[in-house]
Amino acid sequence: LRWQAGLALAGCKHRLSSLHRRGRFQRGLQRDLPQRPDVERCAACGGPMAVDAARSELRCEDCGALRELVGTVFDDSQFYSQEGQKAKSGTFNPNRHFQFWWSHILAREPEEELGAADGGEALLAALRAMVARDRRVLRLLTVNDVRAMLREVGQTELNKNVPLILKKLTGVGPPQVPEAFAVRVENLFTKAIEIGERVRRAGRVNRNYYPYYIYRIVEALTTDHEIRRFLAEKTRLEGPRREDSPRRSSPRRLA
């Protein structure tokens, strides 16, 4: 009996040792393998994440934080309407409009827009000559001054590039804007434009002046006087048409 009890005890110890080694192996394997990311909640604020299929990224619906979806391919069916017809190539995209105007307001567009051959050097030389002719002070140049000079040289299509031209002429660039702040502005801009699209008058083709929306959102989000003053001037890149100007109202402070 003593012999049988000893044999049974040895068998139990062996099984316990095997289970211990197996558990330690599994814990190590779980630790070493990459963990599956939580794609439903925002890592920054815990808010719900929404998929942006056009950009292959996740966007937080609360704070606007972005998360890239690496290696993700979306089904082509989502780009077709319910009737099976392919969506129009000219589908309105608020994010694209925001990125266009945001980059131009902050003078981040390619310098080739000022002149494909020389990066705008000929244009800048002509503008400097006009500044010297009129005895202007470079650091005091305004958006309206540059627009007037562009009109004189017959290149009003560059009105959208006024911040970059001012940066080139004066050597003073736009204020630094944190990326997280830019993401929040874009998120609110997209929501505002989408709401505007739903309530705009039937048959109206012209849309509102987007830089004005950007300025009003920034004005509501920050008390930084440098950024607000800069945006107040630089968003007057091209005068909006009277029918496209939204009714001005006092901005409400956003939480």
C-alpha positions in Angstrom: 0.0 0.0 0.0 2.8 2.4 0.8 4.4 1.6 -2.5 1.1 2.4 -4.4 0.6 5.6 -2.5 4.1 6.7 -3.4 3.6 6.0 -7.0 0.3 7.9 -7.1 1.9 10.9 -5.3 4.7 10.9 -7.9 2.2 10.8 -10.7 0.3 13.8 -9.2 3.5 15.8 -8.9 4.4 15.0 -12.5 1.0 16.2 -13.7 1.2 19.3 -11.6 4.6 20.1 -12.9 3.4 19.6 -16.5 0.4 21.9 -16.0 2.7 24.5 -14.4 5.1 24.4 -17.3 2.2 24.6 -19.8 0.6 27.6 -18.0 4.0 29.4 -17.9 4.5 28.8 -21.6 1.0 30.1 -22.5 1.5 33.2 -20.4 4.8 33.8 -22.1 3.3 33.3 -25.5 0.5 35.8 -24.7 3.1 38.3 -23.5 5.3 38.0 -26.6 2.7 37.9 -29.2 1.3 41.3 -30.4 -1.9 42.2 -28.6 -5.0 42.8 -30.7 -5.7 46.6 -30.6 -8.9 47.9 -29.3 -10.5 49.4 -32.5 -13.8 50.3 -30.9 -12.7 52.7 -28.2 -10.4 55.7 -28.4 -7.0 55.3 -26.6 -7.0 59.0 -25.7 -10.4 59.6 -24.3 -12.3 56.2 -24.5 -14.9 57.5 -26.9 -16.3 55.5 -29.8 -14.2 55.1 -33.0 -15.8 55.5 -36.5 -14.2 54.1 -39.7 -13.2 56.5 -42.4 -13.1 54.2 -45.4 -11.8 56.8 -47.8 -8.6 57.3 -45.6 -8.3 53.8 -44.1 -8.3 55.2 -40.6 -10.3 55.3 -37.4 -11.6 58.7 -36.1 -12.7 59.3 -32.5 -16.2 60.7 -32.6 -15.5 62.7 -29.4 -12.0 64.1 -29.5 -11.2 63.6 -33.3 -8.1 61.5 -32.6 -7.0 59.4 -35.6 -5.7 55.8 -35.8 -4.3 54.4 -39.0 -5.7 51.0 -40.2 -2.6 49.3 -41.6 -3.2 46.6 -44.2 -6.9 47.1 -44.2 -8.8 46.8 -47.5 -12.4 47.9 -47.6 -15.0 46.1 -49.8 -15.6 48.0 -53.0 -19.4 47.6 -52.4 -19.4 50.5 -49.9 -18.5 52.9 -52.7 -21.6 52.0 -54.7 -25.1 53.2 -54.1 -27.9 50.8 -53.1 -29.1 50.6 -56.6 -25.7 49.2 -57.7 -24.6 52.3 -59.5 -21.1 53.6 -58.8 -21.0 56.9 -56.9 -20.1 60.0 -58.8 -16.4 60.9 -58.9 -17.3 64.5 -57.9 -18.9 63.5 -54.6 -18.7 66.3 -52.1 -15.9 65.6 -49.5 -15.7 68.1 -46.6 -12.3 66.7 -45.5 -10.7 67.4 -48.8 -11.9 71.0 -48.8 -10.7 71.4 -45.2 -7.2 70.1 -46.0 -7.0 72.3 -49.1 -7.8 75.5 -47.3 -6.0 74.6 -44.0 -2.8 74.0 -45.9 -3.1 77.3 -47.8 -4.0 79.4 -44.8 -0.9 78.0 -43.0 1.3 78.4 -46.1 2.0 74.7 -46.4 1.1 74.2 -50.0 3.8 73.4 -52.6 5.8 76.4 -53.7 5.3 75.3 -57.3 1.8 76.7 -57.1 3.5 80.2 -57.3 5.2 79.2 -60.5 5.9 75.7 -61.9 9.2 76.7 -63.6 10.9 78.7 -60.9 8.8 78.2 -57.7 7.5 81.8 -58.0 10.8 83.6 -58.0 9.8 85.8 -61.0 6.5 86.7 -59.3 8.2 87.5 -56.0 10.7 89.7 -57.7 7.9 91.6 -59.4 6.1 92.0 -56.1 9.3 93.2 -54.3 9.8 95.8 -57.0 6.2 97.0 -56.5 6.8 97.2 -52.7 9.9 99.3 -53.3 8.1 101.5 -55.8 5.3 102.3 -53.4 7.7 102.6 -50.5 5.8 100.1 -48.4 7.2 98.4 -45.3 7.5 94.7 -45.9 6.6 93.6 -42.3 3.4 95.7 -42.5 2.1 94.1 -45.7 -1.5 92.9 -45.4 -3.6 90.4 -47.3 -5.3 93.2 -49.1 -2.0 94.7 -50.1 -0.8 91.4 -51.7 -4.2 90.9 -53.4 -4.0 94.4 -54.9 -0.5 93.7 -56.2 -1.6 90.3 -57.6 -4.4 92.1 -59.4 -1.9 94.6 -60.8 0.2 91.8 -62.3 -2.8 89.9 -63.5 -2.5 86.8 -61.3 -5.5 87.0 -59.1 -5.8 83.2 -59.3 -3.0 83.2 -56.6 -5.2 84.9 -54.1 -5.5 81.5 -52.3 -1.6 81.6 -51.9 -1.4 85.0 -50.2 -0.1 83.5 -46.8 2.7 81.7 -48.7 3.5 84.9 -50.6 3.6 87.0 -47.4 5.8 84.4 -45.8 8.2 84.6 -48.8 8.2 88.4 -48.8 8.4 89.1 -45.1 10.2 86.0 -43.8 7.5 85.7 -41.1 5.5 82.5 -41.2 2.2 81.5 -39.6 2.0 80.6 -35.9 2.6 77.0 -34.9 -0.7 75.1 -34.6 -0.7 71.8 -32.6 -1.7 68.8 -34.7 -4.3 67.8 -32.1 -5.9 71.2 -32.4 -6.0 70.9 -36.2 -7.7 67.5 -36.0 -10.4 68.9 -33.7 -10.9 71.9 -36.1 -11.3 69.5 -39.0 -13.7 67.3 -37.1 -16.0 70.2 -36.3 -15.6 71.6 -39.8 -16.7 68.3 -41.3 -19.8 68.1 -39.0 -20.7 71.8 -39.8 -20.5 71.3 -43.5 -22.4 68.0 -43.5 -25.2 69.8 -41.5 -25.1 72.7 -44.0 -25.5 70.3 -46.9 -28.6 68.8 -45.4 -30.3 72.1 -44.7 -29.2 74.1 -47.7 -31.8 75.4 -50.2 -32.9 73.0 -52.9 -31.3 73.7 -56.2 -28.5 75.8 -54.8 -25.1 74.9 -56.3 -22.8 77.5 -54.7 -21.5 76.5 -51.3 -20.4 78.7 -48.4 -17.0 80.2 -48.1 -15.0 77.5 -46.3 -12.2 79.7 -44.8 -14.8 81.6 -42.9 -16.1 78.4 -41.3 -12.5 77.5 -40.3 -12.0 80.9 -38.8 -15.2 80.8 -36.8 -14.4 77.3 -35.5 -10.9 78.4 -34.4 -12.4 81.5 -32.8 -14.7 79.3 -30.7 -12.0 76.8 -29.8 -9.1 78.9 -28.6 -8.3 82.1 -26.8 -4.8 82.3 -28.3 -4.8 85.9 -29.6 -1.9 85.2 -32.0 -3.7 82.3 -33.7 -7.1 84.1 -33.8 -5.6 87.3 -35.2 -3.7 85.4 -37.8 -6.7 83.4 -38.9 -8.9 86.5 -38.9 -6.7 88.1 -41.6 -5.6 85.1 -43.6 -9.0 83.6 -44.0 -9.9 86.6 -46.2 -8.0 85.0 -49.1 -10.8 85.4 -51.6 -13.9 87.5 -50.9 -17.0 85.3 -50.6 -20.0 86.1 -52.7 -22.8 87.8 -50.8 -25.2 84.9 -51.3 -22.6 82.5 -50.0 -21.9 84.4 -46.8 -23.5 82.8 -43.7 -25.3 85.0 -41.3 -22.9 86.2 -38.7 -23.7 85.3 -35.1 -21.8 85.2 -31.9 -19.8 82.0 -31.5 -20.7 79.8 -28.6 -17.8 78.5 -26.5 -17.4 74.8 -27.2 -16.6 72.5 -24.3 
